[in-house]
Amino acid sequence: MNNQATFRNPIVAGAPDPWVYKHVDGCYYFMSTQSGHLKLTRSDKLTKLAQGDSRTIWTPASAGSYSYNLWAPELHWLHGKWYVYFTANDGGGDETRRICVLENEEADPMRGEWTWKGPLQTPVPGLDGTVMRHRDQLYFLYAGYGHFPDYGSAIYIMRMADPWTVIGEHVLLTAPTLEWEKQGGMAINEGPVLLRRNGRAFLVYSASTTWSEDYALGMLTMDEAADPMKAHSWTKSMQPVFRKSVDNGVFAPGHNSFTVSPDDLEDWIVYHALPAPGAELGLRATRIQKIGWKPDGTPDFGVPLGDHQDIAAPSGECPD
């Protein structure tokens, strides 16, 4: 008899742009887009994020340059401090969107004060910032707006002098030039995130518009010995690596993050998706599933698992 615990997706309703970080304390820290504020949740179980302890860590001023449309928050532990990167604007259009930074010096991110470090001074407006550590150097990746040649966003990389300051070259890594990256009315590469295994770095990004049922994940691959600031170091997959499953009733899967099981033996993808084509964006929910690995050492994301499927809990997760 199989007594392994199981769960079903989605695991958190109304939680788009999910970010999960597993810290050295063994806890999972979760953030998602809530638009008007930033909320941080802590859980000892990946499958129980909805039941975790939560704290509102930032509510912006009632009006201002960075008071509206708070999107895609990410929590990072850098140089012995906590940082949150999130997108915000003044209520206007894309040209006012910037990635902002908060800092917390407490060892426990659920405690202490989050202080404003300001917007990152990127050369173009953008969204969805993340940080990559590579050979003791910090790099900032984000989706910058422009025409490629269609209007939308592309993924750029810059070096960082510290967790709130970008410096030097502004290098474009991938632009939305393929048809599957231009569904829903805009040409989009956004939401960059890193997965590192087998001597390679995999930069996974979201393509097409989040309201399109064809929102999907693309991927760039780099050898760990290469220079991430050189565009030719990255090889782009010509097809999506994770896309909708009509059979399983999961549409527009994307804007993901990565984490590991409690025992660190399994890699897991965390993403949002819609339950039907054309569904309201408020129905984007957080979902998780285990990642497989191909013989060539590249990730195998499979297909999004449906709501009716019982999924084995992450390895090492204690049953209730």
C-alpha positions as CSV (number, residue, x, y, z in Angstrom):
1,M,0.0,0.0,0.0
2,N,1.4,3.4,-1.0
3,N,1.2,5.9,1.9
4,Q,3.0,8.7,0.2
5,A,1.3,12.0,0.7
6,T,-0.2,13.7,-2.4
7,F,-1.6,17.1,-3.3
8,R,-3.5,18.7,-6.1
9,N,-3.0,21.9,-8.0
10,P,-3.5,24.8,-7.7
11,I,-1.9,25.3,-4.3
12,V,-2.7,29.1,-3.9
13,A,-5.6,30.8,-5.6
14,G,-5.4,34.4,-6.8
15,A,-1.6,34.3,-6.8
16,P,0.0,35.3,-10.1
17,D,3.8,35.7,-10.7
18,P,4.7,33.3,-7.8
19,W,8.2,33.4,-6.3
20,V,9.3,30.7,-3.8
21,Y,12.7,30.8,-2.0
22,K,13.9,27.9,0.2
23,H,16.2,29.3,2.9
24,V,18.8,27.6,5.0
25,D,16.3,27.5,7.9
26,G,14.4,24.9,5.8
27,C,11.4,27.2,5.3
28,Y,9.8,28.2,2.1
29,Y,9.2,32.0,1.5
30,F,6.5,32.9,-0.9
31,M,5.5,36.1,-2.7
32,S,3.1,36.8,-5.6
33,T,1.6,39.9,-7.2
34,Q,-1.0,41.5,-5.0
35,S,-1.0,44.9,-6.9
36,G,-1.5,47.3,-4.0
37,H,1.0,45.9,-1.4
38,L,3.7,43.3,-0.9
39,K,3.0,40.2,1.2
40,L,5.5,37.7,2.4
41,T,4.5,34.2,3.5
42,R,6.5,31.5,5.3
43,S,5.7,27.8,5.3
44,D,7.5,24.7,6.3
45,K,5.8,22.8,3.5
46,L,5.9,23.7,-0.2
47,T,2.4,22.2,-0.8
48,K,1.0,24.3,2.1
49,L,1.9,27.8,1.0
50,A,-1.7,28.9,1.3
51,Q,-1.7,28.0,5.0
52,G,1.6,29.7,5.9
53,D,2.2,32.6,8.2
54,S,1.9,35.9,6.3
55,R,3.0,39.5,6.8
56,T,2.4,42.6,4.7
57,I,6.0,44.0,4.4
58,W,5.3,47.0,2.2
59,T,2.4,49.3,1.4
60,P,3.4,52.3,-0.8
61,A,2.4,55.9,-0.3
62,S,-1.1,56.6,-1.5
63,A,0.3,58.4,-4.6
64,G,3.7,58.7,-6.2
65,S,6.0,57.4,-8.8
66,Y,6.1,53.9,-7.4
67,S,2.7,53.6,-5.7
68,Y,0.8,51.6,-8.3
69,N,0.8,48.2,-10.0
70,L,3.1,46.5,-7.7
71,W,4.0,43.3,-9.6
72,A,6.2,40.3,-9.5
73,P,8.0,40.6,-6.1
74,E,11.0,38.4,-5.5
75,L,12.8,37.7,-2.2
76,H,16.6,37.3,-2.3
77,W,19.3,36.7,0.4
78,L,22.4,38.6,-0.7
79,H,25.5,39.6,1.3
80,G,23.8,38.6,4.6
81,K,20.7,40.7,4.1
82,W,17.3,40.3,2.6
83,Y,16.2,42.1,-0.5
84,V,12.9,42.3,-2.4
85,Y,12.7,43.3,-6.0
86,F,9.4,44.4,-7.4
87,T,7.9,46.3,-10.3
88,A,5.9,49.5,-9.7
89,N,4.8,52.7,-11.5
90,D,2.9,55.9,-11.2
91,G,-0.4,54.5,-12.5
92,G,0.5,55.4,-16.1
93,G,1.9,53.3,-18.9
94,D,4.9,51.1,-19.5
95,E,7.2,54.0,-19.8
96,T,6.9,54.7,-16.1
97,R,7.5,51.1,-14.9
98,R,10.7,50.5,-12.9
99,I,12.1,47.7,-10.7
100,C,12.3,48.8,-7.0
101,V,14.4,47.4,-4.1
102,L,13.7,47.0,-0.4
103,E,16.2,45.8,2.2
104,N,15.9,44.1,5.6
105,E,18.9,43.5,7.8
106,E,17.1,41.0,10.2
107,A,18.0,37.3,10.0
108,D,14.3,36.6,10.0
109,P,12.6,38.3,7.0
110,M,9.2,38.1,8.8
111,R,10.6,40.5,11.4
112,G,12.4,43.9,11.2
113,E,11.9,46.9,9.0
114,W,11.9,46.9,5.2
115,T,13.7,50.0,4.0
116,W,13.4,51.7,0.6
117,K,16.6,51.5,-1.5
118,G,15.0,53.1,-4.5
119,P,14.4,52.1,-8.2
120,L,17.2,50.5,-10.1
121,Q,18.5,52.9,-12.7
122,T,18.1,50.7,-15.8
123,P,18.7,52.3,-19.2
124,V,15.1,51.5,-20.3
125,P,11.9,51.1,-18.3
126,G,11.0,47.6,-17.5
127,L,9.6,45.0,-15.1
128,D,10.3,41.5,-13.6
129,G,13.8,42.0,-12.1
130,T,15.9,39.1,-10.8
131,V,19.4,38.6,-9.5
132,M,22.0,36.1,-10.7
133,R,25.1,35.3,-8.7
134,H,28.0,34.1,-10.8
135,R,31.7,33.8,-9.7
136,D,31.2,36.3,-6.8
137,Q,29.6,38.9,-9.1
138,L,26.0,39.9,-9.0
139,Y,24.1,40.4,-12.2
140,F,20.7,41.9,-12.7
141,L,18.3,40.5,-15.3
142,Y,15.0,42.1,-16.2
143,A,12.4,42.7,-19.0
144,G,13.0,46.0,-20.7
145,Y,10.5,47.7,-23.0
146,G,11.1,48.5,-26.6
147,H,10.5,47.5,-30.3
148,F,12.2,44.2,-31.4
149,P,10.8,45.2,-34.0
150,D,7.3,44.7,-32.6
151,Y,6.5,46.6,-29.4
152,G,7.0,44.6,-26.2
153,S,9.8,43.5,-23.9
154,A,13.1,41.7,-24.1
155,I,15.5,40.3,-21.5
156,Y,18.5,42.3,-20.6
157,I,21.5,41.8,-18.2
158,M,23.7,44.2,-16.3
159,R,26.4,43.9,-13.6
160,M,25.6,45.1,-10.1
161,A,27.9,47.1,-7.8
162,D,25.7,46.1,-4.9
163,P,22.1,44.7,-4.5
164,W,20.5,48.1,-5.4
165,T,22.9,49.5,-8.0
166,V,23.4,48.5,-11.7
167,I,26.5,49.5,-13.6
168,G,28.2,49.1,-16.9
169,E,27.0,47.5,-20.1
170,H,23.3,46.8,-20.9
171,V,23.2,43.6,-22.9
172,L,20.2,42.2,-24.7
173,L,20.0,38.4,-24.2
174,T,16.7,37.4,-25.9
175,A,14.1,39.4,-27.8
176,P,10.6,38.1,-28.9
177,T,11.2,37.4,-32.5
178,L,9.5,34.0,-32.8
179,E,5.7,33.6,-33.4
180,W,5.1,31.7,-30.1
181,E,6.6,34.7,-28.3
182,K,4.1,37.2,-29.9
183,Q,0.7,35.8,-29.0
184,G,-2.0,38.0,-27.5
185,G,-1.2,41.3,-29.1
186,M,2.3,42.0,-27.9
187,A,5.8,40.6,-28.4
188,I,6.9,39.6,-24.9
189,N,10.0,38.1,-23.2
190,E,9.6,38.6,-19.5
191,G,10.0,37.1,-16.0
192,P,13.6,35.8,-16.3
193,V,14.7,33.2,-13.7
194,L,17.7,31.0,-13.3
195,L,17.9,27.2,-12.8
196,R,21.5,25.8,-12.5
197,R,22.4,22.2,-12.7
198,N,24.9,19.9,-14.5
199,G,27.5,22.7,-15.2
200,R,25.0,24.9,-17.0
201,A,22.8,27.9,-16.2
202,F,19.3,27.8,-17.7
203,L,17.6,31.2,-18.0
204,V,13.9,30.4,-18.2
205,Y,11.6,33.3,-19.3
206,S,7.9,33.8,-20.1
207,A,6.8,34.6,-23.7
208,S,3.7,36.2,-25.2
209,T,1.1,38.1,-23.2
210,T,0.0,36.7,-19.8
211,W,-3.7,37.0,-20.9
212,S,-3.1,34.8,-23.9
213,E,-3.8,31.1,-23.5
214,D,-0.5,30.6,-25.3
215,Y,1.6,32.3,-22.6
216,A,4.5,29.8,-22.3
217,L,8.1,29.4,-21.1
218,G,11.2,29.7,-23.2
219,M,14.8,29.0,-22.3
220,L,18.4,30.1,-22.8
221,T,21.3,27.8,-21.9
222,M,24.8,28.8,-20.9
223,D,27.9,26.8,-19.9
224,E,28.8,27.8,-16.3
225,A,32.4,28.6,-17.5
226,A,31.1,31.2,-20.0
227,D,30.6,35.0,-19.5
228,P,26.9,35.8,-18.9
229,M,27.4,39.3,-20.3
230,K,28.2,37.9,-23.7
231,A,25.0,37.3,-25.7
232,H,26.7,34.5,-27.6
233,S,27.3,32.6,-24.4
234,W,23.5,31.9,-24.3
235,T,21.8,29.4,-26.7
236,K,18.1,30.0,-27.2
237,S,15.6,27.1,-27.5
238,M,13.5,27.6,-30.6
239,Q,10.4,26.1,-29.2
240,P,8.7,26.6,-25.8
241,V,9.9,24.3,-23.0
242,F,6.6,24.5,-21.1
243,R,3.2,25.3,-22.6
244,K,-0.5,24.9,-22.1
245,S,-2.2,21.5,-21.8
246,V,-5.6,21.5,-23.4
247,D,-6.1,17.9,-22.2
248,N,-5.3,18.8,-18.6
249,G,-7.2,22.1,-18.6
250,V,-4.2,24.2,-17.8
251,F,-3.7,27.4,-19.9
252,A,-1.2,30.2,-20.1
253,P,1.4,28.6,-17.8
254,G,4.3,31.0,-17.0
255,H,6.0,33.5,-14.8
256,N,7.7,30.9,-12.8
257,S,10.3,30.4,-10.1
258,F,12.3,27.3,-9.1
259,T,12.8,25.7,-5.7
260,V,13.9,22.3,-4.3
261,S,12.2,19.7,-2.1
262,P,12.8,19.7,1.7
263,D,15.6,17.1,1.3
264,D,17.1,19.0,-1.6
265,L,16.9,15.9,-3.8
266,E,14.3,17.2,-6.3
267,D,13.9,20.3,-8.4
268,W,10.4,21.9,-8.6
269,I,8.9,24.5,-10.8
270,V,6.4,27.1,-9.3
271,Y,4.2,28.9,-11.9
272,H,0.9,30.5,-12.5
273,A,-1.8,29.4,-15.0
274,L,-5.4,30.0,-16.0
275,P,-8.2,27.4,-15.9
276,A,-9.6,28.2,-19.3
277,P,-8.8,30.3,-22.5
278,G,-9.8,33.9,-22.0
279,A,-10.3,33.5,-18.2
280,E,-10.0,36.6,-16.0
281,L,-6.5,37.4,-14.9
282,G,-7.7,37.3,-11.3
283,L,-8.0,33.6,-11.7
284,R,-4.3,33.1,-12.2
285,A,-3.3,30.6,-9.5
286,T,0.0,29.2,-8.2
287,R,0.8,25.7,-9.2
288,I,3.8,23.4,-8.6
289,Q,5.3,20.2,-10.0
290,K,8.5,18.3,-10.1
291,I,11.1,18.8,-12.8
292,G,12.7,15.9,-14.6
293,W,16.1,15.8,-16.2
294,K,16.9,14.5,-19.7
295,P,20.0,12.4,-20.5
296,D,21.7,15.4,-22.0
297,G,21.5,17.2,-18.6
298,T,18.8,19.7,-19.6
299,P,15.5,20.1,-17.7
300,D,12.4,18.3,-18.7
301,F,9.4,20.3,-17.5
302,G,6.8,17.9,-19.0
303,V,3.3,19.3,-19.3
304,P,1.2,21.2,-16.7
305,L,-0.6,18.7,-14.5
306,G,-4.4,19.1,-14.2
307,D,-6.5,19.9,-11.2
308,H,-7.9,16.3,-11.1
309,Q,-4.5,14.7,-10.8
310,D,-3.1,13.5,-7.5
311,I,0.6,14.5,-7.4
312,A,3.2,13.0,-5.1
313,A,4.4,15.5,-2.5
314,P,8.0,16.8,-2.6
315,S,10.6,14.3,-1.3
316,G,11.2,14.8,2.4
317,E,8.0,16.7,3.1
318,C,6.5,15.4,6.3
319,P,2.8,14.3,6.1
320,D,0.2,16.2,8.2
